[in-house]
Amino acid sequence: MSLEGLAQSGWAEREALEAARGLLFDWDGCVAVNNRILPSAARLIARHLERVAVITNNSTHLREDFVRILERNGLEIPEERIFTAGIEALHRVRDSGCTRVLMLSSTAMRRHALDLGIPLVREEPDLVLLMRDPRFTYAKLERAANALRDGARLVVANADRAHPGVGGRLVPETGALLAALLSCAGEYAPAPEMIGKPGPILFDRACKHLGIGPAEAVMIGDNPETDGEGALQFGIRPILIGGNSRLRMDDLLEPLAAE
């Protein structure tokens, strides 16, 4: 089955949504823009609250940050139903056995890494962990590229090049930093281990927590490369909204009886 093959009426997407035992929502550009929840997304989540999990390639914030944002909008989703590429990447690195980790990330994620016992260093790492780093600099790029040249492994939270910002502006993402790092390291760059969508980890975590199989879930997102293809590869039906999709979140709120 291809994304093109799923080009059906809005009624068909709403029917799939109503039948699903689990609704997986992307965050940036789907549920929220600049961490401000979109009214139509809030209404849809509230309608199906007990079946909802958030799976996001966000690698800047902690899960409790999302809980607080949702609560301010009257939506109580427990932290255990929020799955982020950043947190999964930290758990992967913590369990990897590496003893010297060079981490490029937000301050909040660095602090959480230390809380998890991850040994962070600036020089001579055996692993480079790349996340979205709002304070990315030439000096950080130089350290990371040389670490890869010297044999360090590379773990990347997500490969998104950008996510939607306010007014449709592009917000540079981890994938843009990865492109710079791989270009600089050249032939010395190892194959990166990717954690977030379109890989299976977040989809698998969410489905297992909800106690459902992939065929019992739908993935509501805005990015065909991550939300769309990732869901299809895992056996989940994607419902793409915004961007180049003909569907908007408001379309999913219409009653089935309307058609």
Residue pairs with C-beta under 8 A, 6 or more apart in sequence:
1 232
2 232
3 224
3 228
3 229
3 232
3 238
3 240
6 237
6 238
9 259
10 247
10 251
10 252
10 254
10 259
11 256
11 258
11 259
13 239
13 247
13 251
13 252
14 251
14 252
14 254
14 256
15 256
16 218
16 237
16 239
17 23
17 48
17 218
17 220
17 239
17 252
18 256
20 51
20 216
20 217
20 218
20 237
21 51
21 210
21 212
21 216
21 217
22 51
22 52
22 53
22 206
22 207
22 210
22 212
22 216
22 217
22 218
23 48
23 51
23 52
23 53
23 217
23 218
23 220
24 52
24 53
24 54
24 55
24 203
24 206
24 217
24 218
24 219
24 220
24 231
24 236
25 31
25 41
25 45
25 52
25 53
25 54
25 55
25 220
25 221
26 54
26 55
26 56
26 57
26 219
26 220
26 221
26 222
26 223
26 226
26 227
27 54
27 56
27 58
27 66
28 56
28 57
28 58
28 163
28 164
28 171
29 163
29 164
29 222
29 223
29 242
29 243
30 41
30 220
30 221
30 222
30 227
30 241
30 242
30 249
31 37
31 38
31 41
31 45
31 54
32 38
32 41
32 69
33 164
33 165
33 166
34 165
34 166
35 61
35 65
35 69
37 69
37 70
37 73
37 75
38 249
40 248
40 249
40 250
40 253
41 249
42 73
42 74
42 75
43 253
44 220
44 249
44 252
44 253
45 52
45 70
45 75
45 77
46 74
46 75
47 253
49 75
49 76
49 77
51 210
52 77
52 81
53 77
53 81
53 82
53 83
53 206
53 209
53 210
54 66
54 77
54 81
54 82
54 83
55 83
55 84
55 197
55 202
55 203
55 205
55 206
55 219
56 66
56 82
56 83
56 84
56 85
56 202
57 84
57 85
57 157
57 158
57 160
57 163
57 173
57 174
57 196
57 197
57 202
57 226
58 84
58 85
58 86
58 132
58 158
59 84
59 85
59 86
59 89
59 105
59 106
59 109
59 131
59 132
59 157
59 158
59 174
59 196
60 86
60 105
60 106
60 108
60 109
60 131
60 132
60 134
61 84
61 86
61 106
61 108
62 87
62 108
62 109
62 112
63 79
63 82
63 84
63 87
64 79
65 108
66 77
66 82
66 84
67 77
67 78
67 79
67 82
70 76
70 77
80 209
81 206
81 209
81 210
83 202
83 205
83 206
83 209
84 202
85 157
85 158
85 195
85 196
85 197
85 202
86 105
86 109
86 131
86 132
86 157
87 112
88 157
88 195
88 196
88 201
88 202
88 205
89 129
89 131
89 155
89 156
89 157
89 195
89 196
90 109
90 112
90 113
90 116
90 118
90 129
91 116
92 155
92 193
92 195
93 101
93 113
93 118
93 127
93 129
93 155
94 113
94 116
94 117
94 118
96 127
96 153
96 155
98 119
98 125
98 126
98 127
98 153
99 119
99 126
100 119
100 121
100 124
100 125
100 126
100 127
101 113
101 118
101 119
101 120
101 121
101 125
101 126
101 127
101 128
101 129
102 120
102 121
102 122
102 123
102 125
102 127
102 128
102 129
102 143
102 144
102 147
102 152
103 109
103 110
103 113
103 118
103 120
103 128
103 129
103 131
104 128
104 129
104 130
104 131
104 133
104 136
104 140
104 144
104 177
105 113
105 129
105 130
105 131
105 132
105 133
106 131
106 132
106 133
106 134
106 135
107 135
109 131
110 120
113 120
113 129
114 120
122 143
123 143
124 147
124 150
125 147
125 152
126 151
126 152
126 153
127 152
127 153
127 154
127 155
128 144
128 147
128 148
128 152
128 153
128 154
128 155
129 155
129 156
129 157
130 144
130 154
130 155
130 156
130 157
130 174
130 177
130 178
130 181
130 192
131 156
131 157
131 158
131 174
132 157
132 158
132 173
132 174
132 177
133 140
133 174
133 177
136 177
141 180
141 181
141 184
142 184
144 181
144 185
145 181
145 184
145 185
145 188
148 154
148 181
148 185
148 188
148 189
148 190
149 185
149 188
152 190
153 190
153 193
154 181
154 189
154 190
154 191
154 192
154 193
155 192
155 193
155 195
156 174
156 178
156 192
156 193
156 194
156 195
157 174
157 195
157 196
158 173
158 174
158 175
158 194
158 195
158 196
158 197
158 226
159 174
159 175
159 178
159 194
159 196
159 226
160 173
160 174
160 175
160 196
160 223
160 226
161 172
161 173
161 175
161 176
161 179
162 170
162 171
162 172
162 173
162 175
162 176
163 170
163 171
163 173
164 170
164 171
164 222
164 242
164 243
165 171
178 192
181 189
182 189
182 192
195 201
196 202
196 226
197 203
197 223
197 226
197 227
197 230
198 225
198 226
198 229
198 230
198 233
199 230
200 230
200 233
200 234
203 214
203 219
203 230
203 231
203 234
203 236
204 234
206 217
207 213
207 214
207 216
207 217
207 236
210 217
213 235
214 234
214 235
214 236
215 235
215 236
217 236
217 237
218 236
218 237
218 238
218 239
219 227
219 228
219 230
219 231
219 236
219 237
219 238
219 239
220 227
220 238
220 239
220 241
220 252
221 227
221 228
221 231
221 238
221 239
221 240
221 241
222 240
222 241
222 242
222 243
222 245
223 240
223 243
224 240
224 243
224 244
227 238
227 240
228 238
228 240
231 237
231 238
232 238
239 247
239 252
240 247
241 247
241 248
241 249
241 251
241 252
242 248
242 249
